[in-house]
């Protein structure tokens, strides 16, 4: 009977705790699934509108024979850094337009890893968009058919394929969700704990009174049996309470460290105890810089000493401003030195998770993400935004910007500049007779000759067969005769 008493004492709380844990886990998983589904639906609704607009732009570009409209729209859409892939392919799967120029002219099935030629054929035939969501990889894929009237199937895009990184949206939504979820269930847990404490104290006093009464009656054997058991139970509970507190502290550290990294498995993790100067650097963090885990010390200097000299001051000032509360979030794009000597572009994000008794930050945790490829792609997009994709001359937007700068900087009233506009006559006849490819070749040759002839001048292609040449400071008579001739 003495062995059965502890069993009965722990059995009921264990069953209640098990049921409560199952209910908590089930509720969390269900609401988490609804959250992700809602987030995906919001993103999908936004991109359905953007793809519908792209369909109209592609139709207009086909009608006016002006593919630059599509390029401009892709540049605009690429401002969303979460857009991984955006390509327009023809019926045979050839990439005609893309947010990465290296894909153009290639077969999408061979170049783009996530592209499915089978789905491409099905969507083009059915004319119905198809959506795929990979919740594990946090990626949304859309196959969107284009409806172009009077379009040459081989030369005009028939379908848009895009991939969108859902991780930032998921991360932001889950952060808010966790805060709300744990707050609500924390209150419920505290309420249940209060009930259990009330029951505990309500039963503990009568038992103690009963033990005292038995002791006063002189029933020593029974008193010793009951008292010894309760003393042992009290001591065991005390020891378990101490172990429980230590375990809770360890679990709290691990929970704050690893729960933050659940959705960041592709990123490096760092954990900085500001007051004690202890730093944790994950293996992935070191791997980004080419080091084995044991080759790089977990310290603040391991990060600071590898900052690029041009970035160091700005990064440290940003970090200090965040710790001083002058900015609400820490996010820095900087370069770190690789083991091989070259520099890697890193997107560094962090948050404060602990404060001391004076309200000062005492602990930060964050992630490192290698964005070297994204930075290089952004530089390519910047070039495409300011230059004509066919002739590589500056486009209308860049020309207007440089003319404004020239006008603002010219304070000498005795000097002036000249602008010459060139328009090819009967260029449409070449396109109609020999095809647009021959017309494009002619424009490329003309652009090369203009650039060579006027190498010291500003040469731009406005649109179609229109070119502009700008000459600064046309004051000398000799220069006037040269330009006229």
URBELCOR-V292506 format. One record per pair of residues at least 24 apart in sequence whose C-alpha atoms are under 10 Angstrom apart, sorted by the first residue. I is the first residue (numbers start at 1). J is the second residue. Records with the same first field share a line. If there is no record, write none. Layout:
I = J + J
//
This chain:
2 = 225 + 226 + 229
5 = 229
6 = 229 + 233
13 = 196
20 = 189
24 = 181 + 185
27 = 181
28 = 177 + 178 + 181 + 182 + 185
31 = 177 + 181
32 = 173 + 174 + 177 + 178 + 181
33 = 135
35 = 170 + 173 + 174 + 177
36 = 135 + 138 + 166 + 169 + 170 + 171 + 173 + 174
37 = 133 + 135 + 170
38 = 173
39 = 166 + 169 + 170 + 172 + 173 + 174
40 = 133 + 135 + 138 + 139 + 140 + 166 + 169 + 170
42 = 169
43 = 140 + 164 + 166 + 169
44 = 131 + 140 + 141 + 142 + 164
47 = 142 + 162 + 164
48 = 129 + 142 + 144
50 = 77
51 = 142 + 143 + 144 + 145 + 146 + 160 + 161 + 162
52 = 144 + 145 + 146
54 = 146 + 160
55 = 144 + 145 + 146 + 147 + 148 + 157 + 158 + 159 + 160
56 = 146 + 147 + 148
58 = 88 + 146 + 147 + 148 + 156 + 157 + 158
59 = 146 + 147 + 148 + 149 + 150 + 151 + 156 + 157
60 = 148 + 149
61 = 148 + 156
62 = 148 + 149 + 150 + 151 + 152 + 155 + 156 + 157
63 = 148 + 149 + 150 + 151
65 = 436 + 464
66 = 463 + 464
67 = 96 + 97 + 156 + 389
68 = 388 + 389 + 390 + 463 + 464
70 = 97 + 98
71 = 97 + 98 + 99 + 384 + 385 + 388 + 389
72 = 384 + 385
73 = 99
74 = 98 + 99 + 100 + 381 + 385
75 = 99 + 100 + 378 + 381 + 382 + 384 + 385
76 = 381 + 385
78 = 377 + 378 + 381
79 = 378 + 381
80 = 164
81 = 164 + 165 + 374 + 378
82 = 139 + 163 + 164 + 165 + 166 + 167 + 168 + 169
83 = 139 + 140 + 162 + 163 + 164 + 165 + 166
84 = 139 + 140 + 141 + 162 + 163 + 164 + 165 + 374
85 = 112 + 114 + 115 + 141 + 161 + 162 + 163 + 164 + 165
86 = 141 + 142 + 160 + 161 + 162 + 163 + 164
87 = 112 + 115 + 157 + 159 + 160 + 161 + 162 + 163
88 = 143 + 144 + 145 + 146 + 156 + 157 + 158 + 159 + 160 + 161 + 162
89 = 120 + 145 + 146 + 154 + 155 + 156 + 157 + 158 + 159 + 160 + 161
90 = 120 + 124 + 146 + 152 + 153 + 154 + 155 + 156 + 157 + 158 + 159 + 160
91 = 120 + 121 + 124 + 125 + 152 + 153 + 154 + 155 + 156 + 157 + 158 + 159
92 = 117 + 120 + 121 + 153 + 154 + 155 + 157 + 158
93 = 117 + 120 + 121 + 154 + 157 + 158 + 159
94 = 154 + 155 + 157
95 = 157 + 159 + 160 + 161
96 = 154 + 155 + 156 + 157 + 158
97 = 156 + 157 + 160
98 = 160 + 161 + 162
99 = 162 + 377 + 378 + 380 + 381
100 = 377 + 378 + 380 + 381
101 = 377 + 380 + 381 + 384 + 389
108 = 161
112 = 161
114 = 141 + 161 + 162 + 163
115 = 141 + 142 + 143 + 161 + 162 + 163
116 = 143 + 161
119 = 143
120 = 144 + 145 + 158 + 159 + 160 + 161
121 = 159
123 = 158 + 159
124 = 158 + 159
127 = 158 + 159
129 = 159 + 160 + 161
130 = 161
131 = 161 + 162
132 = 163
133 = 163 + 164 + 166
134 = 166
135 = 166 + 167 + 170
136 = 167 + 263
137 = 165 + 166 + 167 + 263
138 = 164 + 165 + 166 + 167 + 168 + 169 + 170 + 171 + 263
139 = 163 + 164 + 165 + 166 + 167
140 = 164 + 165 + 166 + 167
141 = 165
167 = 263 + 264
168 = 263
170 = 263
171 = 260 + 262 + 263 + 264
174 = 263
175 = 260
256 = 353 + 365
257 = 353 + 364 + 365 + 366
260 = 365 + 366 + 367
261 = 365 + 366 + 367
264 = 366 + 367 + 368 + 369
265 = 367
266 = 367 + 368 + 369 + 370
267 = 347 + 348 + 366 + 367 + 368 + 369 + 370
268 = 348 + 366 + 367 + 368 + 369 + 370
269 = 348 + 349 + 350 + 365 + 366 + 367 + 368 + 369
270 = 298 + 300 + 348 + 349 + 350 + 364 + 365 + 366 + 367 + 368
271 = 298 + 350 + 351 + 363 + 364 + 365 + 366 + 367
272 = 298 + 299 + 300 + 350 + 352 + 362 + 363 + 364 + 365 + 366
273 = 354 + 361 + 362 + 363 + 364 + 365
274 = 300 + 354 + 355 + 360 + 361 + 362 + 363 + 364
275 = 355 + 356 + 360 + 361 + 362 + 363
276 = 362 + 363
277 = 362 + 363
278 = 363
279 = 363 + 364 + 365
280 = 365
281 = 367
282 = 367 + 368
284 = 368 + 369
285 = 367 + 368 + 369 + 370
286 = 338 + 339
287 = 338 + 339
288 = 336 + 338 + 339 + 344 + 346 + 368 + 369 + 370
289 = 336 + 337 + 338 + 339 + 340 + 341 + 342 + 343 + 344 + 370
290 = 337 + 338 + 339 + 340 + 341
291 = 338 + 339 + 340
303 = 336 + 337
304 = 336
305 = 336 + 337
306 = 335 + 336 + 337 + 338 + 339 + 341 + 343
307 = 334 + 335 + 336 + 337 + 343 + 344
308 = 334 + 335 + 336 + 337 + 343 + 344 + 345
309 = 335 + 336
310 = 334 + 335
311 = 335 + 336
312 = 336
315 = 348
319 = 350
322 = 350 + 351 + 352 + 361
323 = 351 + 352 + 360 + 361 + 362 + 364
324 = 360 + 361
325 = 360 + 361
330 = 366
331 = 366 + 367
332 = 368
333 = 368 + 369 + 370 + 371 + 375
334 = 371
335 = 370 + 371 + 372
336 = 370
343 = 372
344 = 369 + 370 + 371 + 372 + 373
345 = 369 + 370 + 371 + 372 + 373 + 374 + 375 + 376
346 = 370 + 371 + 372 + 375
347 = 371 + 372
387 = 460 + 461
388 = 460 + 461 + 462 + 463
390 = 440 + 441 + 443 + 444 + 447 + 461
391 = 440 + 441 + 443 + 444 + 445 + 446 + 447 + 448 + 460 + 461
392 = 444 + 447 + 448 + 460 + 461
393 = 444 + 447 + 448 + 451 + 458 + 459 + 460 + 461 + 462 + 467
394 = 458 + 459 + 460 + 461 + 462 + 468
395 = 459 + 460 + 461 + 462 + 463 + 467 + 468
396 = 460 + 461 + 462 + 463 + 467 + 468
397 = 460 + 462
398 = 460 + 462
399 = 458 + 459 + 460 + 461 + 462 + 468 + 470
402 = 458
403 = 458 + 470
406 = 472
410 = 472 + 473
412 = 473
414 = 473 + 475
415 = 472 + 473 + 474 + 475 + 476
416 = 471 + 472 + 473 + 474 + 475
417 = 470 + 471 + 472 + 473 + 474 + 475
418 = 469 + 470 + 471 + 472 + 473 + 474 + 475 + 480 + 483
419 = 457 + 458 + 459 + 468 + 469 + 470 + 471 + 472
420 = 459 + 467 + 468 + 469 + 470 + 471 + 483
421 = 460 + 461 + 462 + 466 + 467 + 468 + 469 + 470
422 = 461 + 462 + 465 + 466 + 467 + 468 + 469
423 = 462 + 463 + 464 + 465 + 466 + 467 + 468
424 = 464 + 465 + 466 + 467
425 = 465 + 466
426 = 465
427 = 464 + 465
428 = 464 + 465
439 = 464 + 465
440 = 464 + 465
443 = 467
454 = 483
//
